[in-house]
């Protein structure tokens, strides 16, 4: 319904694909589908699904296959961020991040890959990971762990599905000007405004990420770092993982004032 998902839907539609736009916000999915029809003259449908809910995803996949057939390309893109130190993350922060960022991808891959294999005509799965998949950060422990898992899952699945002519790509963008910072949860740090302004100043539109997604499918690329920091981070992580760990230590963040009565930081969920 927004960001990289919307841009990717529009890019595929512009190249003649029939697109299903799925979002937890049905109105956003409908708006996306409508703009594809109005702006591009394409064919798009809207659906609501919570990717973290296994039952919903199973019903969603059955409905999609029944109505439109087995998809040729599946893009697992939904994601959230919790920003703050590991010690300020709650169990709920971890559970929600893993449920959406990792389990959502697992569900999408599991359900649609099985249908692609049974159909026997190949296909492609795109999993949107992140620079955070290989660049550790003091501020993004849950997010980074989930995205690293998405990248490794993609590598494993790529090996398994190659014999079925099904490609798998992990897309790893750096900083992209989307609403992820505005919608993120901040725990123990006062960074909301700085993060939102930072992504806006980066001025890297999601449409450019969508172009990488299309190229990854066309070329059957395995791991696709996107934009300057994504490419530098990916290269440095392979050349010198120690340097990446050193860079992660340099982050300094303003914290919320502590309430000493119960030793819980103000603003913590």
C-alpha positions as protocol buffer text, in pm:
chain_id: "A"
residue {
  index: 1
  type: UNK
  ca { x: 0 y: 0 z: 0 }
}
residue {
  index: 2
  type: UNK
  ca { x: 297 y: 237 z: 28 }
}
residue {
  index: 3
  type: UNK
  ca { x: 673 y: 270 z: 0 }
}
residue {
  index: 4
  type: UNK
  ca { x: 872 y: -3 z: -171 }
}
residue {
  index: 5
  type: UNK
  ca { x: 566 y: -228 z: -202 }
}
residue {
  index: 6
  type: UNK
  ca { x: 362 y: 32 z: -387 }
}
residue {
  index: 7
  type: UNK
  ca { x: 654 y: 130 z: -612 }
}
residue {
  index: 8
  type: UNK
  ca { x: 725 y: -234 z: -696 }
}
residue {
  index: 9
  type: UNK
  ca { x: 359 y: -305 z: -774 }
}
residue {
  index: 10
  type: UNK
  ca { x: 349 y: -9 z: -1010 }
}
residue {
  index: 11
  type: UNK
  ca { x: 676 y: -109 z: -1176 }
}
residue {
  index: 12
  type: UNK
  ca { x: 558 y: -462 z: -1251 }
}
residue {
  index: 13
  type: UNK
  ca { x: 221 y: -332 z: -1373 }
}
residue {
  index: 14
  type: UNK
  ca { x: 399 y: -88 z: -1604 }
}
residue {
  index: 15
  type: UNK
  ca { x: 573 y: -387 z: -1761 }
}
residue {
  index: 16
  type: UNK
  ca { x: 245 y: -569 z: -1822 }
}
residue {
  index: 17
  type: UNK
  ca { x: 201 y: -776 z: -1509 }
}
residue {
  index: 18
  type: UNK
  ca { x: -136 y: -836 z: -1346 }
}
residue {
  index: 19
  type: UNK
  ca { x: -76 y: -737 z: -985 }
}
residue {
  index: 20
  type: UNK
  ca { x: -233 y: -823 z: -651 }
}
residue {
  index: 21
  type: UNK
  ca { x: -162 y: -550 z: -394 }
}
residue {
  index: 22
  type: UNK
  ca { x: -187 y: -696 z: -44 }
}
residue {
  index: 23
  type: UNK
  ca { x: -167 y: -493 z: 276 }
}
residue {
  index: 24
  type: UNK
  ca { x: -290 y: -512 z: 632 }
}
residue {
  index: 25
  type: UNK
  ca { x: -463 y: -181 z: 549 }
}
residue {
  index: 26
  type: UNK
  ca { x: -723 y: -273 z: 287 }
}
residue {
  index: 27
  type: UNK
  ca { x: -790 y: 91 z: 198 }
}
residue {
  index: 28
  type: UNK
  ca { x: -422 y: 141 z: 118 }
}
residue {
  index: 29
  type: UNK
  ca { x: -422 y: -171 z: -98 }
}
residue {
  index: 30
  type: UNK
  ca { x: -731 y: -49 z: -281 }
}
residue {
  index: 31
  type: UNK
  ca { x: -577 y: 292 z: -343 }
}
residue {
  index: 32
  type: UNK
  ca { x: -266 y: 124 z: -482 }
}
residue {
  index: 33
  type: UNK
  ca { x: -470 y: -95 z: -715 }
}
residue {
  index: 34
  type: UNK
  ca { x: -683 y: 199 z: -829 }
}
residue {
  index: 35
  type: UNK
  ca { x: -383 y: 415 z: -913 }
}
residue {
  index: 36
  type: UNK
  ca { x: -231 y: 133 z: -1117 }
}
residue {
  index: 37
  type: UNK
  ca { x: -550 y: 120 z: -1321 }
}
residue {
  index: 38
  type: UNK
  ca { x: -587 y: 497 z: -1357 }
}
residue {
  index: 39
  type: UNK
  ca { x: -225 y: 602 z: -1401 }
}
residue {
  index: 40
  type: UNK
  ca { x: -86 y: 305 z: -1589 }
}
residue {
  index: 41
  type: UNK
  ca { x: -386 y: 140 z: -1747 }
}
residue {
  index: 42
  type: UNK
  ca { x: -280 y: -179 z: -1576 }
}
residue {
  index: 43
  type: UNK
  ca { x: -471 y: -458 z: -1406 }
}
residue {
  index: 44
  type: UNK
  ca { x: -447 y: -470 z: -1028 }
}
residue {
  index: 45
  type: UNK
  ca { x: -647 y: -621 z: -744 }
}
residue {
  index: 46
  type: UNK
  ca { x: -652 y: -543 z: -373 }
}
residue {
  index: 47
  type: UNK
  ca { x: -650 y: -781 z: -78 }
}
residue {
  index: 48
  type: UNK
  ca { x: -613 y: -753 z: 296 }
}
residue {
  index: 49
  type: UNK
  ca { x: -383 y: -982 z: 491 }
}
residue {
  index: 50
  type: UNK
  ca { x: -176 y: -972 z: 808 }
}
residue {
  index: 51
  type: UNK
  ca { x: 146 y: -1145 z: 701 }
}
residue {
  index: 52
  type: UNK
  ca { x: 225 y: -1233 z: 1062 }
}
residue {
  index: 53
  type: UNK
  ca { x: -93 y: -1441 z: 1094 }
}
residue {
  index: 54
  type: UNK
  ca { x: -42 y: -1793 z: 961 }
}
residue {
  index: 55
  type: UNK
  ca { x: -413 y: -1865 z: 924 }
}
residue {
  index: 56
  type: UNK
  ca { x: -473 y: -1543 z: 733 }
}
residue {
  index: 57
  type: UNK
  ca { x: -178 y: -1609 z: 505 }
}
residue {
  index: 58
  type: UNK
  ca { x: -298 y: -1961 z: 430 }
}
residue {
  index: 59
  type: UNK
  ca { x: -645 y: -1833 z: 345 }
}
residue {
  index: 60
  type: UNK
  ca { x: -494 y: -1546 z: 144 }
}
residue {
  index: 61
  type: UNK
  ca { x: -279 y: -1781 z: -66 }
}
residue {
  index: 62
  type: UNK
  ca { x: -572 y: -2014 z: -132 }
}
residue {
  index: 63
  type: UNK
  ca { x: -791 y: -1724 z: -242 }
}
residue {
  index: 64
  type: UNK
  ca { x: -524 y: -1574 z: -468 }
}
residue {
  index: 65
  type: UNK
  ca { x: -454 y: -1905 z: -638 }
}
residue {
  index: 66
  type: UNK
  ca { x: -827 y: -1980 z: -677 }
}
residue {
  index: 67
  type: UNK
  ca { x: -909 y: -1638 z: -823 }
}
residue {
  index: 68
  type: UNK
  ca { x: -601 y: -1556 z: -1030 }
}
residue {
  index: 69
  type: UNK
  ca { x: -392 y: -1871 z: -1052 }
}
residue {
  index: 70
  type: UNK
  ca { x: -47 y: -1951 z: -917 }
}
residue {
  index: 71
  type: UNK
  ca { x: 159 y: -1630 z: -925 }
}
residue {
  index: 72
  type: UNK
  ca { x: 468 y: -1610 z: -1142 }
}
residue {
  index: 73
  type: UNK
  ca { x: 638 y: -1364 z: -904 }
}
residue {
  index: 74
  type: UNK
  ca { x: 588 y: -1314 z: -531 }
}
residue {
  index: 75
  type: UNK
  ca { x: 737 y: -1015 z: -348 }
}
residue {
  index: 76
  type: UNK
  ca { x: 756 y: -1043 z: 32 }
}
residue {
  index: 77
  type: UNK
  ca { x: 801 y: -684 z: 140 }
}
residue {
  index: 78
  type: UNK
  ca { x: 612 y: -608 z: 464 }
}
residue {
  index: 79
  type: UNK
  ca { x: 835 y: -487 z: 746 }
}
residue {
  index: 80
  type: UNK
  ca { x: 852 y: -279 z: 1062 }
}
residue {
  index: 81
  type: UNK
  ca { x: 1133 y: -131 z: 1269 }
}
residue {
  index: 82
  type: UNK
  ca { x: 1192 y: -96 z: 1643 }
}
residue {
  index: 83
  type: UNK
  ca { x: 1467 y: 155 z: 1714 }
}
residue {
  index: 84
  type: UNK
  ca { x: 1662 y: 151 z: 2040 }
}
residue {
  index: 85
  type: UNK
  ca { x: 1916 y: -56 z: 2230 }
}
residue {
  index: 86
  type: UNK
  ca { x: 1882 y: -428 z: 2291 }
}
residue {
  index: 87
  type: UNK
  ca { x: 1832 y: -368 z: 2664 }
}
residue {
  index: 88
  type: UNK
  ca { x: 1540 y: -134 z: 2592 }
}
residue {
  index: 89
  type: UNK
  ca { x: 1365 y: -379 z: 2357 }
}
residue {
  index: 90
  type: UNK
  ca { x: 1077 y: -562 z: 2522 }
}
residue {
  index: 91
  type: UNK
  ca { x: 981 y: -918 z: 2447 }
}
residue {
  index: 92
  type: UNK
  ca { x: 678 y: -779 z: 2262 }
}
residue {
  index: 93
  type: UNK
  ca { x: 909 y: -564 z: 2048 }
}
residue {
  index: 94
  type: UNK
  ca { x: 1103 y: -873 z: 1949 }
}
residue {
  index: 95
  type: UNK
  ca { x: 795 y: -1085 z: 1891 }
}
residue {
  index: 96
  type: UNK
  ca { x: 621 y: -828 z: 1671 }
}
residue {
  index: 97
  type: UNK
  ca { x: 936 y: -764 z: 1465 }
}
residue {
  index: 98
  type: UNK
  ca { x: 1006 y: -1132 z: 1408 }
}
residue {
  index: 99
  type: UNK
  ca { x: 641 y: -1211 z: 1338 }
}
residue {
  index: 100
  type: UNK
  ca { x: 620 y: -952 z: 1058 }
}
residue {
  index: 101
  type: UNK
  ca { x: 973 y: -926 z: 921 }
}
residue {
  index: 102
  type: UNK
  ca { x: 1065 y: -1295 z: 931 }
}
residue {
  index: 103
  type: UNK
  ca { x: 753 y: -1505 z: 976 }
}
residue {
  index: 104
  type: UNK
  ca { x: 573 y: -1297 z: 713 }
}
residue {
  index: 105
  type: UNK
  ca { x: 845 y: -1391 z: 465 }
}
residue {
  index: 106
  type: UNK
  ca { x: 842 y: -1754 z: 578 }
}
residue {
  index: 107
  type: UNK
  ca { x: 467 y: -1776 z: 524 }
}
residue {
  index: 108
  type: UNK
  ca { x: 484 y: -1610 z: 182 }
}
residue {
  index: 109
  type: UNK
  ca { x: 768 y: -1831 z: 65 }
}
residue {
  index: 110
  type: UNK
  ca { x: 626 y: -2153 z: 206 }
}
residue {
  index: 111
  type: UNK
  ca { x: 277 y: -2116 z: 65 }
}
residue {
  index: 112
  type: UNK
  ca { x: 351 y: -1977 z: -278 }
}
residue {
  index: 113
  type: UNK
  ca { x: 671 y: -2173 z: -342 }
}
residue {
  index: 114
  type: UNK
  ca { x: 480 y: -2496 z: -284 }
}
residue {
  index: 115
  type: UNK
  ca { x: 221 y: -2387 z: -540 }
}
residue {
  index: 116
  type: UNK
  ca { x: 491 y: -2289 z: -790 }
}
residue {
  index: 117
  type: UNK
  ca { x: 664 y: -2625 z: -753 }
}
residue {
  index: 118
  type: UNK
  ca { x: 337 y: -2813 z: -799 }
}
residue {
  index: 119
  type: UNK
  ca { x: 255 y: -2610 z: -1111 }
}
residue {
  index: 120
  type: UNK
  ca { x: 594 y: -2696 z: -1259 }
}
residue {
  index: 121
  type: UNK
  ca { x: 639 y: -2379 z: -1467 }
}
residue {
  index: 122
  type: UNK
  ca { x: 903 y: -2198 z: -1262 }
}
residue {
  index: 123
  type: UNK
  ca { x: 868 y: -1855 z: -1106 }
}
residue {
  index: 124
  type: UNK
  ca { x: 1049 y: -1611 z: -884 }
}
residue {
  index: 125
  type: UNK
  ca { x: 1036 y: -1508 z: -518 }
}
residue {
  index: 126
  type: UNK
  ca { x: 1167 y: -1172 z: -403 }
}
residue {
  index: 127
  type: UNK
  ca { x: 1235 y: -1113 z: -34 }
}
residue {
  index: 128
  type: UNK
  ca { x: 1302 y: -755 z: 71 }
}
residue {
  index: 129
  type: UNK
  ca { x: 1578 y: -761 z: 333 }
}
residue {
  index: 130
  type: UNK
  ca { x: 1799 y: -461 z: 413 }
}
residue {
  index: 131
  type: UNK
  ca { x: 2147 y: -321 z: 451 }
}
residue {
  index: 132
  type: UNK
  ca { x: 2083 y: -418 z: 815 }
}
residue {
  index: 133
  type: UNK
  ca { x: 2108 y: -784 z: 709 }
}
residue {
  index: 134
  type: UNK
  ca { x: 2487 y: -754 z: 702 }
}
residue {
  index: 135
  type: UNK
  ca { x: 2555 y: -424 z: 885 }
}
residue {
  index: 136
  type: UNK
  ca { x: 2521 y: -459 z: 1266 }
}
residue {
  index: 137
  type: UNK
  ca { x: 2375 y: -164 z: 1456 }
}
residue {
  index: 138
  type: UNK
  ca { x: 2339 y: -73 z: 1821 }
}
residue {
  index: 139
  type: UNK
  ca { x: 2001 y: 79 z: 1739 }
}
residue {
  index: 140
  type: UNK
  ca { x: 1838 y: -201 z: 1542 }
}
residue {
  index: 141
  type: UNK
  ca { x: 1902 y: -537 z: 1710 }
}
residue {
  index: 142
  type: UNK
  ca { x: 1562 y: -694 z: 1637 }
}
residue {
  index: 143
  type: UNK
  ca { x: 1528 y: -540 z: 1292 }
}
residue {
  index: 144
  type: UNK
  ca { x: 1881 y: -639 z: 1191 }
}
residue {
  index: 145
  type: UNK
  ca { x: 1842 y: -993 z: 1324 }
}
residue {
  index: 146
  type: UNK
  ca { x: 1516 y: -1036 z: 1133 }
}
residue {
  index: 147
  type: UNK
  ca { x: 1662 y: -903 z: 808 }
}
residue {
  index: 148
  type: UNK
  ca { x: 1976 y: -1117 z: 839 }
}
residue {
  index: 149
  type: UNK
  ca { x: 1745 y: -1416 z: 878 }
}
residue {
  index: 150
  type: UNK
  ca { x: 1551 y: -1313 z: 566 }
}
residue {
  index: 151
  type: UNK
  ca { x: 1874 y: -1300 z: 366 }
}
residue {
  index: 152
  type: UNK
  ca { x: 1986 y: -1644 z: 487 }
}
residue {
  index: 153
  type: UNK
  ca { x: 1640 y: -1790 z: 430 }
}
residue {
  index: 154
  type: UNK
  ca { x: 1657 y: -1655 z: 74 }
}
residue {
  index: 155
  type: UNK
  ca { x: 1996 y: -1820 z: 18 }
}
residue {
  index: 156
  type: UNK
  ca { x: 1869 y: -2153 z: 150 }
}
residue {
  index: 157
  type: UNK
  ca { x: 1550 y: -2137 z: -53 }
}
residue {
  index: 158
  type: UNK
  ca { x: 1738 y: -2037 z: -367 }
}
residue {
  index: 159
  type: UNK
  ca { x: 1946 y: -2355 z: -342 }
}
residue {
  index: 160
  type: UNK
  ca { x: 1642 y: -2573 z: -285 }
}
residue {
  index: 161
  type: UNK
  ca { x: 1423 y: -2427 z: -561 }
}
residue {
  index: 162
  type: UNK
  ca { x: 1685 y: -2391 z: -834 }
}
residue {
  index: 163
  type: UNK
  ca { x: 1603 y: -2737 z: -967 }
}
residue {
  index: 164
  type: UNK
  ca { x: 1242 y: -2628 z: -1013 }
}
residue {
  index: 165
  type: UNK
  ca { x: 1342 y: -2322 z: -1218 }
}
residue {
  index: 166
  type: UNK
  ca { x: 1228 y: -2093 z: -936 }
}
residue {
  index: 167
  type: UNK
  ca { x: 1462 y: -1804 z: -860 }
}
residue {
  index: 168
  type: UNK
  ca { x: 1493 y: -1636 z: -521 }
}
residue {
  index: 169
  type: UNK
  ca { x: 1637 y: -1289 z: -467 }
}
residue {
  index: 170
  type: UNK
  ca { x: 1714 y: -1100 z: -147 }
}
residue {
  index: 171
  type: UNK
  ca { x: 1691 y: -723 z: -202 }
}
residue {
  index: 172
  type: UNK
  ca { x: 1901 y: -526 z: 48 }
}
residue {
  index: 173
  type: UNK
  ca { x: 1833 y: -151 z: 32 }
}
residue {
  index: 174
  type: UNK
  ca { x: 2023 y: 106 z: 232 }
}
residue {
  index: 175
  type: UNK
  ca { x: 1836 y: 418 z: 343 }
}
residue {
  index: 176
  type: UNK
  ca { x: 1523 y: 477 z: 136 }
}
residue {
  index: 177
  type: UNK
  ca { x: 1280 y: 767 z: 164 }
}
residue {
  index: 178
  type: UNK
  ca { x: 976 y: 578 z: 289 }
}
residue {
  index: 179
  type: UNK
  ca { x: 753 y: 605 z: 596 }
}
residue {
  index: 180
  type: UNK
  ca { x: 935 y: 333 z: 793 }
}
residue {
  index: 181
  type: UNK
  ca { x: 1102 y: 583 z: 1028 }
}
residue {
  index: 182
  type: UNK
  ca { x: 778 y: 769 z: 1087 }
}
residue {
  index: 183
  type: UNK
  ca { x: 595 y: 446 z: 1167 }
}
residue {
  index: 184
  type: UNK
  ca { x: 873 y: 286 z: 1372 }
}
residue {
  index: 185
  type: UNK
  ca { x: 861 y: 219 z: 1745 }
}
residue {
  index: 186
  type: UNK
  ca { x: 1126 y: 408 z: 1944 }
}
residue {
  index: 187
  type: UNK
  ca { x: 1231 y: 264 z: 2275 }
}
residue {
  index: 188
  type: UNK
  ca { x: 1469 y: 445 z: 2510 }
}
residue {
  index: 189
  type: UNK
  ca { x: 1590 y: 691 z: 2244 }
}
residue {
  index: 190
  type: UNK
  ca { x: 1466 y: 1030 z: 2128 }
}
residue {
  index: 191
  type: UNK
  ca { x: 1526 y: 989 z: 1756 }
}
residue {
  index: 192
  type: UNK
  ca { x: 1189 y: 1002 z: 1581 }
}
residue {
  index: 193
  type: UNK
  ca { x: 1224 y: 1347 z: 1426 }
}
residue {
  index: 194
  type: UNK
  ca { x: 1591 y: 1297 z: 1336 }
}
residue {
  index: 195
  type: UNK
  ca { x: 1519 y: 963 z: 1169 }
}
residue {
  index: 196
  type: UNK
  ca { x: 1224 y: 1098 z: 970 }
}
residue {
  index: 197
  type: UNK
  ca { x: 1424 y: 1400 z: 854 }
}
residue {
  index: 198
  type: UNK
  ca { x: 1725 y: 1183 z: 773 }
}
residue {
  index: 199
  type: UNK
  ca { x: 1532 y: 953 z: 539 }
}
residue {
  index: 200
  type: UNK
  ca { x: 1366 y: 1252 z: 374 }
}
residue {
  index: 201
  type: UNK
  ca { x: 1704 y: 1420 z: 317 }
}
residue {
  index: 202
  type: UNK
  ca { x: 1844 y: 1096 z: 174 }
}
residue {
  index: 203
  type: UNK
  ca { x: 1604 y: 1157 z: -116 }
}
residue {
  index: 204
  type: UNK
  ca { x: 1631 y: 800 z: -243 }
}
residue {
  index: 205
  type: UNK
  ca { x: 1282 y: 716 z: -371 }
}
residue {
  index: 206
  type: UNK
  ca { x: 1134 y: 366 z: -346 }
}
residue {
  index: 207
  type: UNK
  ca { x: 1086 y: 368 z: -722 }
}
residue {
  index: 208
  type: UNK
  ca { x: 1459 y: 318 z: -759 }
}
residue {
  index: 209
  type: UNK
  ca { x: 1443 y: 13 z: -535 }
}
residue {
  index: 210
  type: UNK
  ca { x: 1160 y: -120 z: -751 }
}
residue {
  index: 211
  type: UNK
  ca { x: 1390 y: -95 z: -1055 }
}
residue {
  index: 212
  type: UNK
  ca { x: 1641 y: -319 z: -874 }
}
residue {
  index: 213
  type: UNK
  ca { x: 1363 y: -567 z: -796 }
}
residue {
  index: 214
  type: UNK
  ca { x: 1265 y: -596 z: -1162 }
}
residue {
  index: 215
  type: UNK
  ca { x: 1628 y: -636 z: -1264 }
}
residue {
  index: 216
  type: UNK
  ca { x: 1680 y: -905 z: -999 }
}
residue {
  index: 217
  type: UNK
  ca { x: 1391 y: -1107 z: -1137 }
}
residue {
  index: 218
  type: UNK
  ca { x: 1501 y: -1057 z: -1497 }
}
residue {
  index: 219
  type: UNK
  ca { x: 1861 y: -1159 z: -1423 }
}
residue {
  index: 220
  type: UNK
  ca { x: 1783 y: -1408 z: -1144 }
}
residue {
  index: 221
  type: UNK
  ca { x: 2018 y: -1232 z: -903 }
}
residue {
  index: 222
  type: UNK
  ca { x: 2074 y: -1380 z: -557 }
}
residue {
  index: 223
  type: UNK
  ca { x: 2166 y: -1085 z: -331 }
}
residue {
  index: 224
  type: UNK
  ca { x: 2103 y: -730 z: -451 }
}
residue {
  index: 225
  type: UNK
  ca { x: 2244 y: -443 z: -243 }
}
residue {
  index: 226
  type: UNK
  ca { x: 2069 y: -118 z: -332 }
}
residue {
  index: 227
  type: UNK
  ca { x: 2209 y: 237 z: -338 }
}
residue {
  index: 228
  type: UNK
  ca { x: 2550 y: 361 z: -229 }
}
residue {
  index: 229
  type: UNK
  ca { x: 2542 y: 270 z: 140 }
}
residue {
  index: 230
  type: UNK
  ca { x: 2388 y: -68 z: 60 }
}
residue {
  index: 231
  type: UNK
  ca { x: 2663 y: -154 z: -187 }
}
residue {
  index: 232
  type: UNK
  ca { x: 2943 y: -20 z: 35 }
}
residue {
  index: 233
  type: UNK
  ca { x: 2804 y: -205 z: 338 }
}
residue {
  index: 234
  type: UNK
  ca { x: 2770 y: -531 z: 147 }
}
residue {
  index: 235
  type: UNK
  ca { x: 3121 y: -510 z: 7 }
}
residue {
  index: 236
  type: UNK
  ca { x: 3275 y: -415 z: 342 }
}
residue {
  index: 237
  type: UNK
  ca { x: 3089 y: -693 z: 520 }
}
residue {
  index: 238
  type: UNK
  ca { x: 3253 y: -944 z: 288 }
}
residue {
  index: 239
  type: UNK
  ca { x: 3599 y: -787 z: 291 }
}
residue {
  index: 240
  type: UNK
  ca { x: 3621 y: -694 z: 659 }
}
residue {
  index: 241
  type: UNK
  ca { x: 3342 y: -805 z: 895 }
}
residue {
  index: 242
  type: UNK
  ca { x: 3559 y: -675 z: 1180 }
}
residue {
  index: 243
  type: UNK
  ca { x: 3540 y: -324 z: 1036 }
}
residue {
  index: 244
  type: UNK
  ca { x: 3161 y: -348 z: 1022 }
}
residue {
  index: 245
  type: UNK
  ca { x: 3150 y: -449 z: 1387 }
}
residue {
  index: 246
  type: UNK
  ca { x: 3376 y: -157 z: 1472 }
}
residue {
  index: 247
  type: UNK
  ca { x: 3153 y: 88 z: 1289 }
}
residue {
  index: 248
  type: UNK
  ca { x: 2852 y: -41 z: 1482 }
}
residue {
  index: 249
  type: UNK
  ca { x: 3016 y: 63 z: 1809 }
}
residue {
  index: 250
  type: UNK
  ca { x: 3049 y: 426 z: 1703 }
}
residue {
  index: 251
  type: UNK
  ca { x: 2677 y: 506 z: 1725 }
}
residue {
  index: 252
  type: UNK
  ca { x: 2586 y: 747 z: 2002 }
}
residue {
  index: 253
  type: UNK
  ca { x: 2222 y: 823 z: 2072 }
}
residue {
  index: 254
  type: UNK
  ca { x: 2029 y: 1069 z: 2291 }
}
residue {
  index: 255
  type: UNK
  ca { x: 1820 y: 885 z: 2548 }
}
residue {
  index: 256
  type: UNK
  ca { x: 1496 y: 961 z: 2717 }
}
residue {
  index: 257
  type: UNK
  ca { x: 1537 y: 1074 z: 3078 }
}
residue {
  index: 258
  type: UNK
  ca { x: 1523 y: 791 z: 3325 }
}
residue {
  index: 259
  type: UNK
  ca { x: 1250 y: 762 z: 3584 }
}
residue {
  index: 260
  type: UNK
  ca { x: 1444 y: 636 z: 3884 }
}
residue {
  index: 261
  type: UNK
  ca { x: 1136 y: 540 z: 4084 }
}
residue {
  index: 262
  type: UNK
  ca { x: 1105 y: 213 z: 3893 }
}
residue {
  index: 263
  type: UNK
  ca { x: 1421 y: 222 z: 3682 }
}
residue {
  index: 264
  type: UNK
  ca { x: 1222 y: 214 z: 3360 }
}
residue {
  index: 265
  type: UNK
  ca { x: 1305 y: 461 z: 3083 }
}
residue {
  index: 266
  type: UNK
  ca { x: 1034 y: 711 z: 3002 }
}
residue {
  index: 267
  type: UNK
  ca { x: 840 y: 623 z: 2690 }
}
residue {
  index: 268
  type: UNK
  ca { x: 913 y: 252 z: 2707 }
}
residue {
  index: 269
  type: UNK
  ca { x: 625 y: 34 z: 2595 }
}
